Amino acid sequence: MTASPDRAAHLPGLRRRRLLAAAGGVAGLGALALAGCSGGGIAGTGAGKGDGTPRRGGRLRAAFAGGGASETLDPHLGNLFADAARSKALFDKLADYGADLSAVPRLAEGWEPNAALDRWTVTLRRAEFHDGKPVTAADVLYSYRRIADPAQAYRARASLEPIDLKASRARGERTVEFVLKRPTAEFPNVIAAFGTSIVQDGATAFDRDPIGSGPFRLVSFAPGRSTVLRRNDTHWDGAPHLDELEFVVANEESARINALLGGQIEYAHELNPATGRAHEKGGAIEIVRLRNSAMQAFAMKSDRPPFDDPRVREAFFLIADRQELVDGALSGAGEIGNDLFGKGYEYYADELPQREQDIGRARRLLRQAGAEDLRVTLDTSSVAAGFTEAAGIFRDQAARAGVTVDVRMGSKDSYWKDILDTGTLSCYRSGAMPIESHISQRLLTDSTTNATRWRDKTFDALYHRAQSTRDRTDRAALYGRMQRQLHAEGGFLVWGFGDWILGTARSLRGVVREAPANTLDWARFDKVWLA
């Protein structure tokens, strides 16, 4: 399986993840010489080319859609892109994802497995929390045990499932021995997972006093309004160029672009395709396109009518005209999907035939399921670019198959939480992550962000087998089997992959242009500067 040529051309940094030579063909294993790696930043990713010499000072104001009064600085609770950006500024993870979705060391200086792949030794770099205390193995184990608490619903809990945290232990102040429940070939992806920030041993009061090891320190936090941070001069990866960083909540896309044009902010996250096209050549602001990095989908809840019948799910796959959705909802700024996450990523099943609209077969499947006059509610919101447009387009497509779709607008503040538990059909999107992380966080029986309520014990077992398989070819075959099942009967109708569009002031320099959403250099403000 190879990355699609179109995707590679659009996003040069997104290649098959690097395979490091090791016995048995295991990707990313062996004694890795990772000391001193900081994950790219300005050097190594093309950021700052032609941007001049970094300048120190100033306050950067960055606008994101937020989560209202319920927002928190707890890095393990975050679920929004604004949460991820704030956590990245205040905290560090052991590892993060590079532009090619390989694990890049952060607080971890290196990692090494035993021969059986069921024990991994992680060595920490010398780093300090904001209060001057060193980051230790005890902090790492506390953080992971907190995330794994079954009484909580922390997003990364499913990602950490392979680790036996009772048996894992500190082997000195800066060494952690992770004992795994089964051999896991791609353990670096586990410690790079979204939501796995390292906090101080015993920390609980994050909204009042979030002491992290990140490049910025907290000045003030007003949930649903703004967060002000100040440079951490002792950060292990070097002090940021900026004096201060302010996150401003602006849920309406029009508010973000108007604030950018009016000079009230310097960074506007997530603009819609029409806005990007309108301002791309105007010269007043810079438009940054992170090519095809956002999965666009409809999530069908497979545990309740009508989508508990796989024939209905297949009918909806066949109702969708993917090109019409990309052209209409994304203004053509993307490419069509094939009901699978991760187009172009390692293990993506690109050998599966591209699904196309087939209204006749959709009608027959609905008739077989006793759902000829089906009426469903499609939840959407203006929380994400293209959602409302996609809902209207799909409503019209479904009508051709005799399905009535009632579009219901949800709250921007609570949309992502609401669609996890309620409704049957919803607009959905995702940033980048390895395919195995998408599976662990969203598709296993105990995944905490399982928006499709996909629960299949055989599927779970295949995932665990894949994680434990040493040979990459055999592992890819297992991921292929899982994706064939999802393509046939899964709950995600993945209709496209859209460009992630950012707007920046012309004075903002050093923004990485090859960083899919959710990767290390996306929304990374410690390496940018104001000219």
Backbone torsions as a table, in degrees:
resi	resn	phi	psi	omega
1	MET	NA	134.8	-178.7
2	THR	-127.8	158.6	177.7
3	ALA	-66.9	143.9	179.9
4	SER	-64.0	135.9	-179.7
5	PRO	-57.3	-38.8	-178.8
6	ASP	-61.2	-44.3	-177.2
7	ARG	-67.2	-41.3	-179.7
8	ALA	-63.7	-35.6	179.6
9	ALA	-69.3	-37.3	-179.4
10	HIS	-71.5	-35.7	-172.7
11	LEU	-133.3	81.8	-173.7
12	PRO	-55.4	-30.8	-178.6
13	GLY	-72.9	-13.0	-176.0
14	LEU	-97.0	89.0	179.6
15	ARG	-116.0	174.3	172.0
16	ARG	-56.0	138.1	-175.8
17	ARG	-63.0	142.5	-174.8
18	ARG	-61.4	136.9	176.3
19	LEU	-103.9	115.5	179.3
20	LEU	-88.4	132.9	-176.4
21	ALA	-59.0	129.0	176.6
22	ALA	-160.2	158.1	-178.8
23	ALA	-61.5	138.9	176.8
24	GLY	82.1	2.2	176.4
25	GLY	75.7	21.6	-178.4
26	VAL	-78.7	131.2	-179.1
27	ALA	-75.0	129.8	170.9
28	GLY	73.9	25.1	-177.8
29	LEU	-107.4	179.3	178.4
30	GLY	98.5	176.9	176.7
31	ALA	-77.1	104.6	-172.3
32	LEU	-89.8	129.5	177.3
33	ALA	-86.1	85.3	-172.0
34	LEU	-110.3	-1.0	-176.3
35	ALA	-58.2	134.9	176.0
36	GLY	86.5	-6.9	178.8
37	CYS	-76.9	134.4	-179.8
38	SER	-121.5	8.2	172.9
39	GLY	88.0	20.6	172.5
40	GLY	101.3	-83.0	-174.4
41	GLY	60.8	-132.1	-178.0
42	ILE	-73.8	-47.7	178.7
43	ALA	-78.3	140.6	172.0
44	GLY	93.0	-13.3	-179.2
45	THR	-122.1	-1.6	-178.8
46	GLY	91.3	-4.1	177.6
47	ALA	-67.1	142.1	175.8
48	GLY	84.4	-1.9	177.8
49	LYS	-62.2	119.6	-178.8
50	GLY	77.3	5.4	-177.8
51	ASP	-90.4	-7.4	179.3
52	GLY	85.9	-171.2	-178.4
53	THR	-80.9	132.4	178.9
54	PRO	-56.7	141.9	-179.1
55	ARG	-118.0	136.6	-178.2
56	ARG	-90.9	141.5	172.5
57	GLY	118.2	168.9	175.4
58	GLY	91.8	165.4	175.6
59	ARG	-113.4	125.6	174.2
60	LEU	-93.3	131.5	176.9
61	ARG	-110.5	120.0	-175.4
62	ALA	-119.4	126.9	-177.4
63	ALA	-103.0	129.7	177.9
64	PHE	-130.8	156.3	165.3
65	ALA	-70.7	140.6	-174.9
66	GLY	-119.1	-167.2	-176.3
67	GLY	-118.8	17.4	175.9
68	GLY	75.5	-158.6	-174.5
69	ALA	-66.4	-15.5	-178.7
70	SER	-85.0	1.9	-178.8
71	GLU	-58.8	149.4	-179.8
72	THR	-140.8	155.7	174.1
73	LEU	-96.3	4.3	175.7
74	ASP	-64.7	113.3	-174.5
75	PRO	-69.5	-13.6	-179.9
76	HIS	-91.9	-12.8	-179.8
77	LEU	-97.0	-17.7	-173.5
78	GLY	-58.3	142.4	179.8
79	ASN	-136.5	-9.1	-177.3
80	LEU	-104.6	163.1	176.8
81	PHE	-64.2	-34.0	175.7
82	ALA	-62.4	-40.1	177.4
83	ASP	-61.4	-44.3	-178.5
84	ALA	-62.8	-41.4	-179.3
85	ALA	-66.7	-42.3	178.0
86	ARG	-64.7	-42.9	179.5
87	SER	-62.4	-39.7	179.8
88	LYS	-63.0	-35.1	179.5
89	ALA	-73.6	-34.8	-174.0
90	LEU	-95.1	-27.8	-172.1
91	PHE	-128.8	172.5	173.2
92	ASP	-128.5	155.8	170.8
93	LYS	-107.4	167.8	174.1
94	LEU	-63.7	-36.6	179.9
95	ALA	-150.5	165.5	176.2
96	ASP	-143.7	174.3	-178.2
97	TYR	-92.3	130.3	172.0
98	GLY	-76.5	179.8	-177.7
99	ALA	-62.0	-25.3	179.4
100	ASP	-94.9	10.9	177.7
101	LEU	69.9	17.7	169.9
102	SER	-88.0	155.5	-179.1
103	ALA	-75.8	127.9	-178.9
104	VAL	-112.7	132.2	-177.4
105	PRO	-67.6	141.5	173.9
106	ARG	-125.5	-97.0	174.9
107	LEU	-67.8	-25.7	173.6
108	ALA	-76.6	129.1	175.8
109	GLU	-84.3	-28.5	178.5
110	GLY	-172.4	167.9	177.6
111	TRP	-146.8	149.5	-176.5
112	GLU	-150.1	131.3	178.5
113	PRO	-92.0	162.9	166.8
114	ASN	-82.6	178.7	-175.5
115	ALA	-64.9	-30.0	-176.8
116	ALA	-86.8	-5.5	-179.7
117	LEU	65.1	18.6	179.4
118	ASP	-111.2	6.3	171.6
119	ARG	-141.1	130.3	179.1
120	TRP	-125.3	130.1	177.7
121	THR	-101.1	122.1	179.9
122	VAL	-111.3	125.8	176.8
123	THR	-101.5	129.0	-178.7
124	LEU	-87.9	144.5	171.8
125	ARG	-77.2	166.8	177.3
126	ARG	-78.6	111.5	-177.8
127	ALA	-142.9	156.4	-178.8
128	GLU	-124.2	149.2	168.7
129	PHE	-76.0	170.0	-177.4
130	HIS	-61.7	-22.1	179.1
131	ASP	-92.9	7.9	176.6
132	GLY	92.0	-9.3	178.8
133	LYS	-74.7	143.1	-179.7
134	PRO	-71.7	150.1	172.5
135	VAL	-78.5	122.9	-174.0
136	THR	-122.8	171.6	176.4
137	ALA	-60.0	-34.8	179.2
138	ALA	-63.1	-37.5	177.7
139	ASP	-65.0	-41.1	179.7
140	VAL	-62.6	-48.2	-177.9
141	LEU	-65.9	-39.6	176.7
142	TYR	-61.3	-45.3	-178.1
143	SER	-59.6	-48.2	-176.9
144	TYR	-69.2	-37.4	178.2
145	ARG	-68.0	-34.9	175.7
146	ARG	-63.0	-47.2	-179.9
147	ILE	-60.7	-37.3	-174.3
148	ALA	-82.7	-0.4	-178.9
149	ASP	-58.0	116.7	-177.4
150	PRO	-65.8	-16.8	179.2
151	ALA	-79.9	-10.4	-179.7
152	GLN	-109.7	170.6	-179.9
153	ALA	-121.9	47.4	178.9
154	TYR	-69.0	135.7	-172.0
155	ARG	-57.5	-38.8	-173.5
156	ALA	-82.6	3.4	-177.2
157	ARG	-57.4	-44.1	-179.9
158	ALA	-66.6	-33.5	179.4
159	SER	-65.7	-34.8	-179.2
160	LEU	-85.8	0.6	-176.0
161	GLU	-54.5	-35.7	-179.0
162	PRO	-64.2	-15.3	-174.7
163	ILE	-89.8	130.7	171.1
164	ASP	-86.9	93.5	-172.6
165	LEU	-75.4	-18.1	174.4
166	LYS	-72.0	-35.9	-177.8
167	ALA	-87.7	-23.2	180.0
168	SER	-67.1	149.0	-174.9
169	ARG	-153.9	164.5	175.1
170	ALA	-81.1	135.6	173.5
171	ARG	-116.5	61.7	-173.5
172	GLY	107.0	172.6	-174.5
173	GLU	-65.1	-32.7	-173.7
174	ARG	-118.8	20.7	-179.5
175	THR	-131.8	129.5	177.8
176	VAL	-119.6	129.2	172.5
177	GLU	-101.5	111.6	177.5
178	PHE	-91.4	120.1	175.0
179	VAL	-94.7	127.7	-176.0
180	LEU	-102.4	154.3	179.5
181	LYS	-72.5	-20.5	179.6
182	ARG	-160.2	159.8	176.8
183	PRO	-55.9	134.0	-177.7
184	THR	-133.8	109.0	-173.4
185	ALA	-71.3	-29.2	-173.7
186	GLU	-114.8	46.1	179.7
187	PHE	-56.9	-35.0	177.7
188	PRO	-55.4	-31.1	176.4
189	ASN	-65.9	-31.5	-179.7
190	VAL	-63.7	-46.8	-176.0
191	ILE	-80.2	-7.7	174.7
192	ALA	-95.8	-2.1	-171.5
193	ALA	-61.8	150.1	175.4
194	PHE	-55.0	133.0	174.3
195	GLY	87.3	15.2	-177.0
196	THR	-108.2	34.2	180.0
197	SER	-60.7	149.0	178.4
198	ILE	-93.4	126.2	178.9
199	VAL	-118.0	168.8	-179.7
200	GLN	-70.2	145.2	176.8
201	ASP	-53.3	119.3	177.9
202	GLY	91.1	-3.4	-176.5
203	ALA	-67.3	138.1	176.6
204	THR	-140.7	-27.4	-171.6
205	ALA	-94.0	71.6	-172.6
206	PHE	-76.4	-35.4	-177.9
207	ASP	-70.8	-25.7	179.3
208	ARG	-91.5	-40.1	-173.0
209	ASP	-150.0	73.7	-177.9
210	PRO	-79.5	93.0	-179.5
211	ILE	-90.0	102.5	178.1
212	GLY	-110.6	-167.3	175.5
213	SER	-116.7	14.5	-174.0
214	GLY	-76.7	177.7	-174.6
215	PRO	-74.2	-9.0	178.9
216	PHE	-131.0	154.3	177.7
217	ARG	-114.6	152.6	-178.6
218	LEU	-73.9	135.7	168.8
219	VAL	-106.5	-50.4	179.9
220	SER	-155.6	154.8	-179.6
221	PHE	-142.8	117.6	175.5
222	ALA	-119.6	100.0	-175.9
223	PRO	-52.0	134.5	179.3
224	GLY	77.7	0.1	-177.2
225	ARG	-127.4	-71.2	-177.8
226	SER	-157.0	159.9	175.0
227	THR	-134.7	126.4	179.7
228	VAL	-111.8	130.8	-178.6
229	LEU	-126.0	155.2	178.9
230	ARG	-123.7	150.6	-177.6
231	ARG	-55.4	137.3	172.7
232	ASN	-96.5	103.3	-174.2
233	ASP	-69.1	-14.9	-176.9
234	THR	-108.4	18.4	-179.0
235	HIS	-62.0	139.0	-175.1
236	TRP	-60.7	-26.3	-178.6
237	ASP	-98.5	16.2	-179.8
238	GLY	96.3	145.4	-179.5
239	ALA	-68.2	143.4	175.0
240	PRO	-59.9	158.0	174.5
241	HIS	-73.1	-32.9	-177.2
242	LEU	-73.8	147.9	169.5
243	ASP	-75.1	-46.0	-176.2
244	GLU	-140.4	156.8	178.1
245	LEU	-133.3	128.0	178.1
246	GLU	-121.0	124.7	172.8
247	PHE	-93.4	122.0	179.9
248	VAL	-109.8	131.9	178.7
249	VAL	-86.2	123.2	176.2
250	ALA	-143.4	96.1	-173.6
251	ASN	-70.4	-30.8	-179.7
252	GLU	-84.0	130.0	178.2
253	GLU	-59.4	-36.5	179.0
254	SER	-63.3	-35.3	178.4
255	ALA	-67.7	-38.1	-179.3
256	ARG	-67.2	-45.3	-177.7
257	ILE	-70.4	-37.5	179.2
258	ASN	-66.6	-37.6	177.3
259	ALA	-66.0	-36.9	177.8
260	LEU	-66.7	-46.5	179.4
261	LEU	-64.8	-31.1	-178.3
262	GLY	-86.9	1.4	177.6
263	GLY	78.5	14.2	-180.0
264	GLN	-85.1	-19.2	176.0
265	ILE	-139.4	166.5	177.9
266	GLU	-115.6	-7.5	-176.3
267	TYR	-144.9	122.2	178.0
268	ALA	-117.8	115.5	-178.2
269	HIS	-84.0	136.4	171.8
270	GLU	60.2	83.1	172.0
271	LEU	-98.4	154.4	-179.6
272	ASN	-82.2	160.5	-174.8
273	PRO	-57.6	-38.2	-179.6
274	ALA	-64.3	-39.7	177.3
275	THR	-64.5	-43.9	179.1
276	GLY	-59.3	-44.8	-179.5
277	ARG	-65.7	-38.6	-176.8
278	ALA	-66.6	-30.6	-173.4
279	HIS	-110.4	2.4	-173.8
280	GLU	-62.4	-36.5	-175.7
281	LYS	-114.2	10.7	-176.2
282	GLY	-76.4	-27.7	177.4
283	GLY	90.8	-16.4	-177.3
284	ALA	-73.6	-34.4	-179.9
285	ILE	-137.0	168.9	175.3
286	GLU	-101.2	136.6	173.8
287	ILE	-106.8	124.4	179.8
288	VAL	-110.8	122.5	179.7
289	ARG	-108.2	118.9	172.1
290	LEU	-95.1	97.3	-163.6
291	ARG	-60.9	128.2	169.8
292	ASN	49.5	38.1	-174.1
293	SER	-99.8	0.5	-176.8
294	ALA	-119.6	113.6	174.6
295	MET	-67.0	133.3	177.3
296	GLN	-116.2	130.2	-172.2
297	ALA	-153.7	169.9	163.2
298	PHE	-113.8	134.1	-179.6
299	ALA	-101.7	120.7	177.8
300	MET	-103.6	124.7	179.9
301	LYS	-78.2	112.6	-171.5
302	SER	-83.0	2.1	-178.5
303	ASP	-103.3	6.7	-177.0
304	ARG	-148.2	155.8	179.5
305	PRO	-62.1	147.4	-0.7
306	PRO	-89.2	-2.5	-170.5
307	PHE	-87.2	4.1	170.9
308	ASP	-75.0	-8.6	174.2
309	ASP	-97.5	115.9	-177.1
310	PRO	-61.0	-22.1	177.7
311	ARG	-67.8	-34.9	177.8
312	VAL	-69.7	-40.7	177.7
313	ARG	-62.2	-43.4	178.5
314	GLU	-63.3	-39.2	178.0
315	ALA	-59.3	-41.1	179.7
316	PHE	-68.3	-35.2	173.2
317	PHE	-56.0	-39.8	-174.2
318	LEU	-83.1	-17.7	177.3
319	ILE	-71.6	-34.4	-171.0
320	ALA	-70.0	129.2	166.9
321	ASP	-99.1	98.2	-171.7
322	ARG	-64.9	-38.8	-179.4
323	GLN	-66.3	-37.7	177.5
324	GLU	-63.5	-37.9	178.8
325	LEU	-67.4	-43.4	178.4
326	VAL	-63.8	-44.4	-179.0
327	ASP	-66.3	-41.1	-174.6
328	GLY	-84.7	-47.6	-175.6
329	ALA	-83.0	-28.6	-177.9
330	LEU	-111.5	7.4	-176.7
331	SER	52.0	34.1	178.2
332	GLY	78.4	1.3	-176.5
333	ALA	-87.4	69.8	-179.5
334	GLY	166.7	-167.1	177.6
335	GLU	-140.6	161.3	-173.4
336	ILE	-72.4	153.7	176.2
337	GLY	-105.4	174.3	-177.3
338	ASN	-134.1	37.7	175.4
339	ASP	66.2	24.6	175.7
340	LEU	-136.6	145.7	175.5
341	PHE	-78.7	151.6	165.9
342	GLY	86.8	34.5	-179.4
343	LYS	-57.6	123.9	-178.6
344	GLY	91.5	-9.1	-178.8
345	TYR	-85.9	166.0	176.6
346	GLU	-59.9	137.1	179.9
347	TYR	79.8	-2.8	-179.7
348	TYR	-61.8	133.4	-176.0
349	ALA	-82.9	71.9	-177.0
350	ASP	-78.8	-0.9	175.8
351	GLU	-81.2	-13.3	178.9
352	LEU	-70.6	139.9	-178.9
353	PRO	-63.8	143.3	177.3
354	GLN	-66.5	124.4	179.1
355	ARG	-75.9	137.9	-179.8
356	GLU	-124.6	161.9	179.9
357	GLN	-62.8	135.4	177.2
358	ASP	-147.0	86.4	-174.8
359	ILE	-64.5	-37.0	-179.2
360	GLY	-61.8	-48.4	179.2
361	ARG	-66.8	-35.9	177.7
362	ALA	-60.3	-43.8	178.3
363	ARG	-61.4	-41.5	-179.4
364	ARG	-64.7	-40.9	178.9
365	LEU	-65.2	-41.0	178.0
366	LEU	-64.3	-38.6	178.8
367	ARG	-64.7	-42.6	178.8
368	GLN	-62.6	-32.4	-179.4
369	ALA	-85.1	-0.1	-177.7
370	GLY	71.0	31.0	-175.8
371	ALA	-126.0	41.5	-177.6
372	GLU	-61.6	-37.8	-177.4
373	ASP	-107.6	44.6	-173.8
374	LEU	-64.9	139.2	173.8
375	ARG	-129.1	125.1	-178.8
376	VAL	-132.3	157.2	175.8
377	THR	-104.1	128.7	177.7
378	LEU	-105.4	113.5	178.4
379	ASP	-81.5	133.4	177.1
380	THR	-145.9	179.5	-179.1
381	SER	-168.1	160.1	173.7
382	SER	-83.4	15.8	179.4
383	VAL	-64.9	-22.8	-178.3
384	ALA	-138.1	144.5	-179.3
385	ALA	-59.6	131.4	175.6
386	GLY	88.7	-8.8	-175.9
387	PHE	-64.6	-50.5	-176.8
388	THR	-67.0	-37.1	177.8
389	GLU	-64.9	-42.7	179.7
390	ALA	-63.0	-38.9	-179.7
391	ALA	-63.4	-43.2	179.3
392	GLY	-66.1	-39.8	179.5
393	ILE	-65.9	-44.5	-178.2
394	PHE	-68.6	-33.8	175.7
395	ARG	-57.1	-43.5	179.9
396	ASP	-70.2	-36.4	177.6
397	GLN	-65.6	-41.7	-178.6
398	ALA	-65.2	-32.8	180.0
399	ALA	-59.9	-31.1	179.4
400	ARG	-67.1	-21.7	177.5
401	ALA	-99.3	9.5	178.8
402	GLY	82.1	14.1	-179.6
403	VAL	-101.3	130.4	175.6
404	THR	-94.8	120.3	178.7
405	VAL	-109.5	118.6	175.0
406	ASP	-96.0	118.0	-178.9
407	VAL	-85.6	127.1	-178.9
408	ARG	-119.1	121.5	-179.6
409	MET	-81.6	129.4	179.6
410	GLY	-105.3	169.2	179.5
411	SER	-70.6	134.7	176.7
412	LYS	-65.1	-32.1	-175.8
413	ASP	-71.6	-34.3	-172.9
414	SER	-120.0	7.9	-171.8
415	TYR	-55.3	-49.3	-173.6
416	TRP	-66.5	-35.3	176.0
417	LYS	-70.9	-40.9	-177.1
418	ASP	-61.7	-43.8	-173.4
419	ILE	-75.3	-11.2	175.8
420	LEU	-69.4	-36.3	-171.4
421	ASP	-111.1	-26.7	-172.4
422	THR	-116.5	167.4	176.8
423	GLY	77.8	-178.9	179.8
424	THR	-127.3	-26.2	-176.5
425	LEU	-142.5	132.0	-176.3
426	SER	-148.8	155.4	170.9
427	CYS	-74.3	141.7	-172.4
428	TYR	-145.8	151.7	172.6
429	ARG	-152.9	164.5	-179.5
430	SER	-149.8	146.3	168.1
431	GLY	-82.3	-168.8	-173.4
432	ALA	-81.2	147.1	169.5
433	MET	-168.7	159.0	175.3
434	PRO	-59.0	151.2	-178.6
435	ILE	-58.8	-39.3	179.9
436	GLU	-65.3	-30.2	176.6
437	SER	-72.7	-39.8	174.7
438	HIS	-57.1	-42.8	179.9
439	ILE	-65.0	-47.7	-174.2
440	SER	-67.1	-34.0	-176.7
441	GLN	-86.1	-23.1	-169.5
442	ARG	-127.8	-11.0	-169.7
443	LEU	-129.8	-3.0	176.2
444	LEU	-88.0	158.9	-176.1
445	THR	-55.6	-36.7	-177.9
446	ASP	-102.7	16.1	177.3
447	SER	-65.6	135.4	-174.9
448	THR	-83.4	-13.0	176.9
449	THR	-121.3	49.4	-177.2
450	ASN	-88.6	83.7	-173.5
451	ALA	-70.8	-19.0	179.5
452	THR	-99.1	-2.9	-177.3
453	ARG	53.1	35.1	176.1
454	TRP	-73.3	118.6	-179.5
455	ARG	-137.1	113.8	-176.9
456	ASP	-148.1	112.8	-175.8
457	LYS	-63.8	-34.8	177.5
458	THR	-65.1	-41.4	177.2
459	PHE	-61.9	-44.6	177.5
460	ASP	-57.1	-44.7	-178.0
461	ALA	-64.5	-39.0	177.3
462	LEU	-62.4	-40.7	178.5
463	TYR	-61.7	-45.2	-179.6
464	HIS	-65.8	-35.1	175.3
465	ARG	-64.7	-43.4	-180.0
466	ALA	-61.4	-43.7	180.0
467	GLN	-61.6	-29.1	-176.4
468	SER	-94.9	0.1	-175.1
469	THR	-88.4	121.4	-176.1
470	ARG	-70.0	-46.2	-174.5
471	ASP	-75.7	128.2	-176.0
472	ARG	-63.7	-39.7	-179.7
473	THR	-62.7	-42.7	178.1
474	ASP	-67.2	-37.3	179.0
475	ARG	-65.3	-42.9	178.5
476	ALA	-61.0	-36.7	179.7
477	ALA	-63.8	-38.6	178.4
478	LEU	-67.8	-43.2	175.8
479	TYR	-62.6	-34.1	176.2
480	GLY	-63.1	-42.6	177.6
481	ARG	-60.9	-42.1	-179.7
482	MET	-64.2	-40.5	-178.6
483	GLN	-72.2	-32.1	175.1
484	ARG	-63.6	-37.9	177.3
485	GLN	-65.8	-43.8	179.0
486	LEU	-65.0	-38.7	-179.9
487	HIS	-64.1	-33.9	-178.1
488	ALA	-82.2	-36.6	-169.9
489	GLU	-147.9	15.0	-178.7
490	GLY	-72.1	-179.1	-176.7
491	GLY	-103.3	-7.3	178.5
492	PHE	-96.5	117.4	171.0
493	LEU	-92.7	92.7	-176.1
494	VAL	-88.3	105.9	-174.5
495	TRP	-97.3	-14.7	-178.5
496	GLY	-169.2	171.1	173.6
497	PHE	-131.0	113.0	-173.0
498	GLY	-101.2	156.9	172.2
499	ASP	-65.9	141.5	171.7
500	TRP	-93.5	120.6	-170.2
501	ILE	-112.7	125.5	177.3
502	LEU	-115.7	152.1	172.1
503	GLY	-120.5	136.3	179.1
504	THR	-134.2	153.8	172.1
505	ALA	-67.2	152.3	179.7
506	ARG	-66.3	-17.0	179.0
507	SER	-82.1	-12.8	-177.9
508	LEU	-86.4	125.9	-176.6
509	ARG	-122.7	159.8	174.7
510	GLY	85.8	9.5	179.4
511	VAL	-73.3	126.3	-179.2
512	VAL	-73.5	131.4	-176.0
513	ARG	-103.8	5.6	178.5
514	GLU	-128.7	54.0	-175.3
515	ALA	-135.2	92.5	177.7
516	PRO	-55.5	151.4	178.0
517	ALA	-54.1	140.1	-179.4
518	ASN	85.9	-0.8	177.8
519	THR	-95.9	171.8	-172.0
520	LEU	-55.0	-47.4	-172.1
521	ASP	-88.9	-1.9	171.3
522	TRP	-74.9	137.1	178.2
523	ALA	49.2	40.8	-179.8
524	ARG	-104.9	115.3	-170.2
525	PHE	-107.5	1.4	178.9
526	ASP	-82.5	-10.4	-178.5
527	LYS	-116.4	10.2	177.0
528	VAL	-103.5	166.4	178.9
529	TRP	-151.5	163.6	178.3
530	LEU	-102.7	120.5	-177.5
531	ALA	-77.6	NA	NA
